[in-house]
Structures are given as C-alpha cells and as structure tokens.
Amino acid sequence: MRASKRIIASLLGLLLGTALSAGEKLYLQSGEVTLTEGNAGRSSLAQTLGGVNEEVSLKTQFFIVQFKNRITYQDQKFLKENGVEIFRYLPADALIVKAPRQLLKTLKMLNPSLRTFVPYFPRWRMSSQLFKSPYKKVLVRFFSEKKAKKALNTLESFGQVKEALGKSVVMDQVAFSQLENIAAIESVEWVQPYQDLKVLDVTAQELLNQSELDEPEVLRDPRNATGFETGTKVMDFEAAWNEGFTGEGQIVAMADTGLDKGSLDTVFEDFQGAILDGLVFGMFSKNWGDPMGHGTHVAGSVLGRGIASSGIFKGGAYGAQMVVESMWSKMLNNLTVPPELKDLFQPAYDKGARIHTNSWGKNNYGGYDNFAEQVDEFMWEHPDMLILFAAGNSGEDLDKDGRIDEGSVGSPATAKNAMAVGASENYLLEGGIQKALGELKGGRSWSVEPLKSDRLSDNAGGIAAFSSRGPTEDGRLKPDVVAPGTNIVSVCSSVEGASSLWGHYNEDYCYSGGTSMATPLAAGAVAILREVLVKKYERTNPSAALLKALILHTADDLYPGQFGEIGKENGQEILTPGPNIDQGFGRVNVAGFVDLSHLSLVEDNQVGVATGEEKVYNLPVPSHSLTLVYTDAPGAPAAEKQLTNNLDVEVTFEDGSTARLSDNVNNFEYLYNSPKAFASVKVIGVQVPMGKDGKQPYALIVE
C-alpha cells in the first residue's frame, strides 16, 4: 500500500504539468528508431535486430523509457520513488533505466506521460566504429563496478581481458562475431574500440628526414630572445603579470609523461617550489619522473618559474602550483591511462586542483565515446573543476583544396564540458623547425597552396595546419579555443635519454609543437583568470562554466586567418567570424579578462533553471554581446546527439523587439556585436531531463 500511495502522490505533480512535446523516435548512434505506444516491452524490435537481441529482450532489466513530454524533475522523481534506477538521457525524451519489466508496465498504466518502453538492445550498445574497421581490442563499459567484476569470467570466453578497473574492462583478441555477445551481457552499457591514448605533440621525426635530424643544433642565449619564444607574448600574459596576477594560490593538475626527475629534492630549478605533489600512474614506473620529455615541456608552459633563463622563459601562471600525475610507462614506451578517468581527476581534485590540463588523446574523428562521457560526468559531479584537453594533431588537406579538412578532433576533447584547445601559430622566425609545410617529411598532407608555402610559426594570426578541426560527429563546435602551439620554447627533461622534442634552445630549454603545447598555455591562462576572480572580484569558488564562459567571451577572433580574405576556392583559412570549427571562439587573450569592469553582467548561477523555468536579467547599461555556458550532464555514447539539458537565451532589445538564441546541439549560446543594444536577457530552461534537483546551473556573460 505504501508503494501505491507514493505512485499516486507523485502522479499528482505529473498531472499538473504541461506536456511540452512528444517524442516518437529514438535518435541513436546506430540510427533512428520509431517507437509506438503499442510495442511497450514487446519483442518486435528484437525480431528486427535478430540474433542475441531477441534473447536479451525477454530477460533484461535494462530498458529505454520514453515520455510523451519533455522530461521533468517530477518525471524522474516518480520513477525513482517507485524503484527505477536511472542512468542516462537519450533523445528524444527518453531515459536508460533499470527496472523489472512488470514494474514498468504498471507505471505506464498509472502515469499518462510515460509513453512506452523497450529493451536496451545489445546492438544499440555498440559503437558504430566497430563496424567500420576490424578492431580486436575493445573497451567494455558496465553500468556498475560490481557487475563489471562479476562479468570477468564470462568476458574471458570472448577474448583476453587485459585490464579491469572500476566499470571498465579492456579486452584484446576479440573476434568481430563475438562483439554482440559481449554487448548482450546484462549490465553492459557500451562497447567501443580501444585505441591507445597518446601524447599530442607533433614529433620532429614526423616532420623531418633523418639527415635533417642529424644536423648539429644551434644553441642560443636567452638574453637574445625576441620575447615570443614561450607563446605567452602572443596571448598577452604580460597584461596580467603587470597587475600582479601570476596564478598565485591556484593549483593546476597535469596528467602527462611526468616531470623531470620525479623528485621534489632534485627537480629542475624552474620547478623548485612549484610542485605540490607527484602521483604515479605509469605501469612499472617507480616515480613521477619524465624519461620521455613531453610532460616537462608541458609543465613549463603552465607554470615554469624561468629561473634558469633569468626569468625570460616563464610559464603563463608562474606563481601557481602543480599536482603532477605521471602516466608514462618506459617499459611500454607509451602512456598507461587508467580506463577509469576519475582515478586521475579525483586525487588531483582532493589535493585542491581546480584546473586539470591534459595533452593527450586519440584520433577518433569527432566521436563521443566513453572517455568523453567520463570527462563530462566528472565535471558534472565536480562543477568547479575545469578540465582541458588537446584537440589533436590530425589536421590534413586530403581533398587538396588548400584548406584543412573538417572533423578530425579527437576524444576526450570531444567531451561537451571540457575546454578543447587547438593550436594557433606562435611567432618565431628562427630556431626549432622553420621549413615550409610542403618541404616537411609529412608535407604531402599540405601539398596545395596556400598551405604548401606556409611555415609553422610565421604568423600569429594563423592556425597550425596540423591542428585538428571540428565539428564533432554530432555537429558540436570543437575546438573551443586555440593557443600558440608551434615552436614553443619550454623546459627540457633532465632525465638521461629524454627527447629534445623539436630540438634544444639551449641545454635547459627545448622547442616543441602540437596541440599538446597549446593546451598548457590555455591552462595557465585559466589559472590567471581564476586568481583574478578570487582576489579581485571575491568569487571564492567560481564554477568551471564561469571560467569557460569568460575565456570564450574574451578570446581574440582570428578571422579570416593568416592568408586573408581570399575566398574558400583559394584556401581562405577561416571562412566565417568566430566561433567556428577552425578556431572555436578564437585565441585565448589574457588581457581580455584581467579587468572585467567593461562587462555589464558576470553571472555564475550555481542553482540554475528547470524545464519551463526562466530567469530574467535587466541590464544596468545597453549591451551588445553575450555568452552563456553550462556544464551539461553527461551524454550517452549510444545517442546520436549528446546535448542532454538544453537552455536557451532570449534577448529583449531597447526598442522592445526580441531575439531567441536556440542552439540545440552545443551547451552554450552566444550573440556578438549586435547592432541593436539589448536591455534585458532571459535564460530559459527548454529541457532539463537530468538536472540537479531538476535544475541546470549556468554562467552568463553580458557586455
């Protein structure tokens, strides 16, 4: 009787709600599926899918429940109070849940807004990439850690279990014929190819022939530096330094190949006093040292003190501190990234880090996979940590039109909430690698003008040719921003045998390039911004959404790019003003956020709005630009579109007219340089199916 009373009490709230829209289709990565109310829980779809799908449909407790309306907090409450476990949102108006079939039948009869439910079929749990290439190594993700452990023996019958950690299991030697059997295991959420995660620098070996690599290095004296070597001048870090903002009081975590010798006692002098702690994740590694060289260079760009160069080659936030997370396995000669990414993020968070920089990833051409999902999940659960990822170095002109092709951004940079960083060009005409793109070893990727004659660091207004472009597979804009990533000078690892990357500047500093080098510069900028907000504006714990919104809003638009307005047919680098899929919102500009007095509103609403709820801001002065950013609930890799909660913005102009900003793909809205001034801004909860207590927090910047 008590259960029945709970059902009736919950239904009262549902009946008072307004049905806003009706979903009839599921939009899945595997394709669109039309659901009818009459097939609730039945096996007609199972017969269509065939194989193990029929068997699973009869005994599973994992279902997709679809509603007749946009899902509200009351809808979720109704399900939870009646024993239904909710996992993820699926478009349109559906949830992946766990519950006995009979319970869902009962709830459907009692709840008029519950339209239908169908099994979460094995075929829907499989990445479409599994059907494009013969992958033998796969990652199997479970709904719970307990079920993952319980399934290990079963998984062994389908291939080799290489690693099991938390909800994730990595398998090898899996035959294609067994993939659907793996997906059919009761509590499997998702099966995807497992690709090795790699650091995202562009190696000298990829760009130069052996004879060029063997040429003697020309060592230089920092006293003769131009000031552009580190990339900080292009981003105008000096505007913050001159005001006394150096990142002091901020803790940045870096997951990479390690840092220098891996000891606080013997670490290179540029990092003395900068390292809060070092953690070891590299398989068979004994300390957090950097035998490879990549991580040390990255760390130097974030917060190197510049002591060995008499303060000339400093990192962007040279007053900050760092938690080092070393993932390099010298024995395996690669990163060993834990399949449970929270095992990276949580220890750093617990040590006080609120910025986490990652110059690694994989090339899955815009796909939203389990790693991207995990990043979104951690940020959703820890909304004050901003996680940055390098966008990737897969920029190529394969269709030979003189422009870099679309759709090469890689995971985890495809996460909605992460700040994905592409590489713009630094401005350095001597040192490092100075050949034209067409003359490089990999120049066949850029063999048509104007790319062919371009050099890596001759125009700070250009985008690095290798930098991965968006959009993602579901059409979202990535990268979010760019930062200098060519011929960047930073600290070399002093471990014997470590790489000199793009060559030595002198015995202490090296050149390098890649989105790997751009990302730590962006992370240093975020550390400066956070210090500004805390110290100057008394925002004691700013959300990641606010940090991201301010970085995006103040970025420098690089349109039309380094070749000018020459037209698409002639290879114009950036076709439209930002934001766009080449540069995101533009190049990070530190000077843009040192003083926020020019902004008419800086709102960090950590409560948010629910479905159908509105929040109006009357502006103190006429305004012409705005940026809304929110940390969205994690998407489901099985979904065709990854936006979960959807907020709109409505602008009321001074003349009384209005304009609605309705991006149904990205978790941001923007309006820049409006010819008409607006007097008020309204944030609207269009659809918040997975809110926090039914609400979606957000950050809003108005200028």
NORCOR-V431128 format. One record per backbone hydrogen bond with DSSP energy under -0.5 kcal/mol. NH is the residue of the N-H (numbers start at 1). CO is the residue of the C=O. If there is no record, write none. Layout:
BEGIN
NH/CO, NH/CO
END
This chain:
BEGIN
5/1, 6/2, 7/3, 8/4, 9/5, 10/6, 11/7, 12/8, 13/9, 13/10, 14/10, 15/11, 16/12, 17/13, 17/14, 20/18, 23/21, 23/67, 26/33, 27/91, 28/26, 28/31, 29/638, 31/28, 33/26, 35/24, 35/33, 39/36, 40/37, 41/117, 42/39, 47/43, 48/44, 49/45, 50/46, 53/50, 54/51, 55/51, 56/52, 57/53, 58/54, 58/55, 59/55, 59/56, 60/56, 63/61, 63/97, 64/118, 65/63, 65/95, 66/64, 66/116, 67/93, 68/113, 76/72, 77/73, 78/74, 79/75, 80/76, 81/77, 82/78, 82/79, 83/80, 84/79, 85/98, 86/84, 87/96, 88/96, 90/94, 94/90, 95/65, 96/88, 97/63, 97/95, 98/85, 99/61, 104/100, 105/101, 106/102, 107/103, 108/104, 109/105, 110/106, 111/107, 112/110, 114/111, 115/66, 115/113, 116/66, 118/64, 120/62, 121/119, 124/121, 125/121, 125/122, 126/123, 127/191, 130/127, 131/128, 132/129, 133/129, 135/133, 138/136, 138/171, 139/192, 140/169, 141/139, 141/190, 142/167, 143/187, 148/144, 149/145, 150/146, 151/147, 152/149, 155/151, 156/152, 157/153, 157/154, 158/155, 159/155, 160/172, 161/159, 162/160, 162/170, 163/170, 165/168, 168/165, 169/140, 170/163, 171/138, 171/169, 172/160, 174/136, 175/158, 175/173, 178/175, 179/176, 182/178, 183/179, 184/180, 185/182, 188/185, 189/141, 190/141, 191/125, 192/139, 194/137, 195/193, 198/361, 200/359, 202/513, 203/201, 206/203, 207/203, 207/204, 208/204, 213/209, 214/210, 215/212, 219/217, 220/505, 222/220, 224/221, 225/222, 231/228, 235/231, 236/233, 237/232, 239/236, 240/237, 241/237, 242/238, 243/240, 244/241, 245/240, 246/244, 249/319, 250/247, 252/250, 252/321, 253/355, 254/323, 255/357, 256/254, 256/325, 259/288, 262/259, 267/263, 271/268, 272/269, 274/271, 275/271, 276/274, 276/322, 277/322, 279/324, 281/279, 281/326, 282/326, 285/282, 288/262, 290/260, 291/289, 297/293, 298/294, 299/295, 300/296, 301/297, 302/298, 303/299, 304/300, 305/270, 309/306, 310/307, 311/306, 312/309, 314/312, 315/304, 316/301, 317/302, 318/315, 319/246, 320/246, 320/317, 321/250, 322/274, 323/252, 324/277, 324/322, 325/254, 326/279, 326/324, 327/256, 327/325, 329/334, 330/328, 333/329, 334/329, 335/197, 336/327, 341/339, 343/340, 344/341, 345/341, 346/342, 348/344, 349/345, 350/346, 351/347, 352/349, 353/348, 354/251, 355/251, 356/386, 357/253, 358/388, 359/255, 361/198, 362/411, 364/362, 366/409, 367/364, 369/367, 373/369, 374/370, 375/371, 376/372, 377/373, 378/374, 379/375, 380/376, 381/377, 382/378, 385/382, 386/354, 386/384, 387/385, 388/356, 389/419, 390/358, 391/421, 395/466, 397/445, 398/396, 400/397, 405/396, 407/470, 408/469, 409/469, 410/391, 413/410, 415/412, 419/387, 420/418, 421/389, 422/420, 422/481, 424/422, 424/483, 425/462, 428/426, 428/457, 434/432, 437/454, 438/452, 439/436, 440/436, 440/437, 441/207, 443/440, 445/442, 446/443, 447/444, 451/448, 452/448, 454/450, 454/451, 456/435, 458/455, 459/426, 462/459, 464/423, 467/464, 468/392, 470/581, 471/476, 472/476, 473/366, 475/472, 478/476, 480/420, 481/420, 482/586, 483/422, 485/424, 488/512, 489/229, 490/488, 490/510, 492/508, 498/495, 499/292, 502/511, 503/500, 505/506, 505/509, 506/509, 510/490, 511/503, 512/488, 514/485, 516/200, 517/514, 518/514, 519/515, 520/516, 521/517, 522/518, 523/519, 524/520, 525/521, 526/522, 527/523, 528/524, 529/525, 530/526, 531/527, 532/528, 533/529, 534/530, 535/531, 536/531, 536/532, 537/532, 539/533, 540/538, 542/539, 544/383, 545/383, 547/543, 548/544, 549/545, 550/546, 551/547, 552/548, 553/549, 554/550, 555/552, 556/587, 557/555, 561/558, 564/561, 566/564, 570/567, 571/568, 572/567, 574/560, 579/584, 580/584, 584/580, 585/480, 586/583, 587/556, 588/482, 590/235, 590/588, 591/235, 592/589, 593/590, 594/590, 595/591, 599/596, 600/702, 601/702, 603/700, 604/602, 605/603, 605/698, 606/604, 609/696, 611/694, 612/685, 613/610, 615/683, 617/681, 618/616, 619/617, 619/679, 623/678, 626/671, 627/701, 628/669, 629/699, 630/667, 632/630, 639/636, 640/27, 641/27, 646/687, 647/645, 648/684, 649/661, 650/682, 651/659, 652/680, 653/651, 653/657, 654/677, 656/653, 659/651, 661/649, 662/660, 664/662, 669/628, 671/626, 674/624, 678/623, 679/652, 680/652, 681/617, 682/650, 683/615, 684/648, 685/613, 686/646, 686/684, 687/646, 691/688, 692/695, 693/691, 694/691, 695/692, 696/609, 697/695, 698/605, 699/629, 700/603, 701/627, 702/601, 703/625
END
